[in-house]
């Protein structure tokens, strides 16, 4: 068990624009500037006004990120040590009034009503179940991919597109266990088949689906959790390396060992850009299919929240 001071052990610079809201959205950023304009623009457009926003860069200070935060009236935290777990512990401690927290990575494209849907799902199921965290459906995701195939009716096409993966079992997290998840083929397939993401998100919101309990490791690139859950964990342990993946492993293990439920709100689809192994092709695709990611909000007729 680590001492409390080790979990917060980094010098940092904090540009404080917090409004002392009871809700917080923070973004782990600093390494994918090509995506920032679209990703941050979506946060600005879709995040409710009663939510504090903080951009975090672990181990670096970015003038460009600082400029985004000044322009959007967000807070900015830069830590000296590159430890994602420490950076998150410090961030949560700097927003003491935030009871409901949304954590996301810099390569996640949010869609309209993401906060409202996830908060509603959390509040509804939390009355009966002990909820650890709730996340949206995401196609490039070890849980979301197979849900996406089923809901869009793409299962047969996927097997024809990548027959070498057609007999793989669903599940597994490592590259050896689930090669499809880390393959170029899965990234190609998702972004080739995906419609303009706001149009597709509206389609999902109108499907009248029910959130699902998750019985496998759920990547935490975009999740909502309560402050009291983080406190019961004792904050994030520092972990090895830069802590990447360690936060996810700790949250998933804590849920399993302490009988907390994890929920995926499949009514709400957001888009994870891709995994590290796929980035060499994804940046080319982003330039070709950029219009799929750009904001496109028309008059909405959605089956209610």
C-alpha positions in Angstrom: 0.0 0.0 0.0 1.5 3.3 -1.0 1.6 6.3 1.3 -0.8 9.1 0.5 2.0 11.6 -0.3 3.4 9.3 -3.0 0.1 9.4 -4.9 0.3 13.2 -5.2 4.1 13.5 -5.5 4.7 15.9 -8.4 5.2 19.6 -8.8 2.6 21.1 -11.0 1.3 24.3 -12.6 -2.4 24.9 -12.4 -4.3 27.6 -14.3 -7.4 27.8 -12.1 -10.6 28.6 -13.9 -12.8 26.4 -11.9 -16.3 27.4 -10.9 -16.7 25.1 -8.0 -19.2 22.9 -9.7 -20.4 19.6 -8.3 -19.5 18.0 -11.7 -16.1 17.7 -13.3 -14.9 16.6 -16.8 -11.1 16.1 -17.2 -9.1 15.2 -20.2 -5.8 13.5 -20.3 -4.0 15.2 -23.2 -0.7 16.4 -24.6 0.3 14.0 -27.3 -2.2 14.1 -30.2 -2.5 17.8 -31.3 -4.0 16.9 -34.7 -7.2 15.9 -32.9 -7.5 18.7 -30.4 -9.6 21.2 -32.3 -12.3 18.7 -33.0 -12.2 16.9 -29.7 -12.1 20.1 -27.6 -14.7 21.7 -29.9 -17.1 18.8 -29.1 -16.5 19.2 -25.4 -17.2 22.9 -25.6 -20.4 22.2 -27.6 -21.8 19.3 -25.7 -20.6 19.6 -22.1 -23.3 21.2 -19.8 -22.6 24.6 -18.4 -22.7 23.3 -14.8 -19.6 21.1 -15.3 -16.0 22.2 -14.6 -13.6 21.3 -17.3 -9.9 20.6 -16.8 -7.3 19.7 -19.4 -4.3 17.7 -17.9 -0.9 17.2 -19.5 1.2 14.7 -17.6 5.0 15.4 -17.8 4.8 18.3 -20.2 3.6 21.9 -20.4 1.8 22.8 -23.6 1.3 26.4 -24.7 -1.3 25.2 -27.2 -3.3 23.4 -24.5 -3.0 26.4 -22.2 -4.4 28.6 -25.1 -7.4 26.3 -25.6 -8.1 26.5 -21.9 -7.9 30.3 -21.8 -10.1 30.6 -24.9 -12.7 28.2 -23.5 -12.4 29.3 -19.8 -11.3 25.9 -18.7 -8.7 25.0 -16.1 -5.3 23.6 -17.1 -3.0 21.3 -15.1 0.5 20.4 -16.1 2.5 18.0 -13.9 6.3 17.8 -13.8 6.4 14.1 -13.5 4.8 12.0 -16.3 2.6 9.8 -14.2 -1.0 9.7 -15.3 -2.2 8.3 -12.0 -0.6 11.1 -10.0 -1.9 13.7 -12.5 -5.5 12.4 -12.0 -5.2 12.3 -8.2 -4.0 15.9 -8.1 -6.7 17.0 -10.5 -9.5 15.4 -8.4 -8.1 16.9 -5.3 -8.0 20.4 -6.9 -11.8 20.2 -7.5 -13.0 19.3 -4.0 -16.7 20.1 -4.7 -16.9 17.8 -7.7 -18.9 14.7 -6.8 -19.7 13.4 -10.3 -16.6 13.0 -12.6 -16.2 12.2 -16.2 -12.7 11.1 -17.3 -11.7 11.0 -21.0 -8.7 10.7 -23.2 -7.7 13.3 -25.8 -8.6 10.9 -28.7 -12.3 10.5 -27.8 -15.0 12.3 -29.9 -18.0 13.0 -27.7 -21.5 13.3 -29.2 -24.6 15.3 -28.2 -26.2 14.5 -24.8 -23.3 12.3 -23.7 -23.4 13.8 -20.2 -27.1 13.7 -19.8 -27.5 10.1 -20.9 -24.6 8.8 -18.7 -25.7 10.8 -15.7 -29.3 9.6 -16.1 -28.1 5.9 -16.4 -25.8 6.3 -13.4 -28.6 7.8 -11.2 -31.2 5.3 -12.2 -29.1 2.1 -11.7 -27.3 3.5 -8.6 -30.6 3.3 -6.7 -30.4 -0.5 -6.7 -26.9 -1.4 -7.6 -23.5 -0.4 -6.4 -22.1 1.3 -9.5 -18.4 1.7 -10.1 -18.5 3.5 -13.4 -20.5 4.0 -16.5 -19.2 4.5 -20.1 -20.7 5.1 -23.5 -20.6 2.5 -26.4 -17.4 3.0 -28.5 -16.7 1.0 -31.7 -12.9 0.8 -31.2 -13.1 -0.7 -27.8 -12.7 -4.3 -26.6 -16.3 -4.4 -25.4 -17.9 -1.9 -27.7 -16.7 -3.4 -31.0 -18.8 -6.5 -30.8 -21.8 -4.6 -29.6 -21.4 -2.2 -32.5 -21.2 -5.0 -35.0 -24.4 -6.6 -33.7 -26.4 -3.4 -33.4 -25.4 -2.2 -36.9 -25.8 -5.6 -38.5 -22.1 -5.8 -39.6 -21.2 -9.2 -38.2 -21.3 -11.0 -41.6 -19.4 -8.2 -43.3 -16.7 -8.2 -40.7 -16.1 -11.9 -41.1 -15.8 -11.5 -44.8 -13.6 -8.4 -44.4 -11.2 -10.1 -42.0 -11.7 -13.8 -42.2 -8.5 -14.5 -40.2 -10.3 -13.1 -37.1 -13.7 -14.7 -37.7 -13.2 -17.6 -35.2 -11.7 -15.6 -32.4 -13.5 -15.6 -29.1 -14.9 -12.4 -27.8 -12.9 -11.2 -24.8 -9.2 -11.0 -23.9 -7.3 -7.8 -23.5 -3.7 -8.4 -24.6 -2.5 -8.4 -28.2 -2.1 -12.2 -28.1 -5.6 -12.8 -26.7 -7.5 -10.5 -28.9 -5.4 -9.7 -32.0 -8.4 -8.3 -33.8 -8.7 -5.4 -31.3 -5.2 -4.2 -32.1 -5.2 -4.9 -35.8 -5.2 -2.5 -38.7 -8.2 -4.4 -40.1 -10.5 -3.5 -37.3 -9.6 0.2 -37.5 -10.0 0.2 -41.2 -13.4 -1.5 -41.0 -14.8 0.8 -38.3 -13.8 4.0 -39.9 -14.8 2.8 -43.4 -18.2 1.7 -42.2 -18.9 4.5 -39.7 -21.2 7.2 -40.9 -20.8 10.9 -39.9 -20.6 10.4 -36.2 -23.3 12.8 -35.1 -25.7 11.3 -37.6 -24.9 7.8 -36.3 -25.1 8.9 -32.7 -28.6 10.2 -33.3 -29.5 6.8 -34.9 -28.3 5.0 -31.7 -30.2 7.4 -29.4 -33.4 6.6 -31.4 -33.0 2.8 -31.1 -34.7 2.7 -27.7 -31.9 0.5 -26.2 -31.2 -0.4 -22.6 -27.8 0.0 -20.9 -25.9 -3.2 -20.3 -23.9 -4.6 -17.4 -20.3 -5.4 -18.4 -18.7 -8.7 -17.3 -15.3 -8.1 -18.8 -12.5 -5.5 -18.7 -13.9 -2.2 -19.9 -11.4 0.4 -21.2 -11.8 3.6 -19.4 -11.0 6.1 -22.2 -14.3 7.7 -21.5 -16.2 7.0 -18.2 -18.3 8.6 -15.5 -17.7 7.8 -11.8 -18.4 9.3 -8.4 -15.8 11.0 -6.2 -16.7 8.6 -3.4 -15.7 5.7 -5.6 -12.2 7.2 -6.1 -12.0 7.9 -2.4 -12.9 4.3 -1.5 -10.2 3.1 -3.9 -7.8 5.3 -1.8 -7.1 7.3 -5.0 -5.0 5.8 -7.8 -1.8 3.9 -6.9 1.1 5.3 -8.9 1.9 2.2 -11.0 4.8 1.5 -13.2 6.1 3.6 -16.2 3.9 6.6 -16.8 0.9 4.9 -15.3 -0.9 4.4 -18.6 -3.3 1.5 -18.2 -2.6 1.2 -14.5 -5.6 3.4 -13.7 -7.9 1.2 -15.8 -6.6 -2.0 -14.2 -7.0 -0.5 -10.7 -10.6 0.6 -11.3 -11.6 -2.7 -13.0 -10.0 -4.8 -10.2 -11.6 -2.7 -7.5 -15.0 -3.2 -9.0 -14.5 -7.0 -9.3 -13.1 -7.5 -5.8 -15.6 -5.2 -4.1 -18.6 -6.2 -6.1 -19.2 -2.9 -7.9 -21.0 -3.0 -11.3 -19.8 -1.5 -14.6 -22.4 -0.3 -17.1 -22.2 0.5 -20.8 -24.9 2.8 -21.9 -25.3 1.5 -25.5 -27.8 4.2 -26.2 -25.0 6.7 -26.2 -22.2 6.2 -28.8 -19.0 8.1 -28.7 -15.9 7.4 -30.7 -12.4 6.3 -29.6 -10.0 7.2 -32.3 -8.0 4.0 -31.9 -5.3 2.1 -30.1 -1.6 2.8 -30.2 -0.9 0.0 -32.6 -3.3 1.5 -35.2 -2.2 5.1 -35.1 0.1 4.8 -38.2 -3.0 4.2 -40.4 -5.5 6.2 -38.4 -3.9 9.6 -38.9 -4.0 9.0 -42.6 -7.7 8.1 -42.3 -8.4 11.1 -40.2 -7.2 13.4 -42.9 -9.2 11.6 -45.6 -12.4 11.2 -43.6 -12.2 14.3 -41.4 -15.7 15.3 -42.3 -17.0 12.2 -40.4 -15.6 13.7 -37.2 -16.6 17.4 -37.7 -19.6 18.7 -35.9 -22.8 18.2 -37.8 -25.8 19.0 -35.7 -29.2 19.5 -37.3 -32.7 19.5 -35.9 -32.9 16.5 -33.6 -35.9 14.2 -33.1 -34.8 11.9 -30.4 -36.7 9.4 -28.3 -36.4 11.2 -25.0 -33.8 10.9 -22.3 
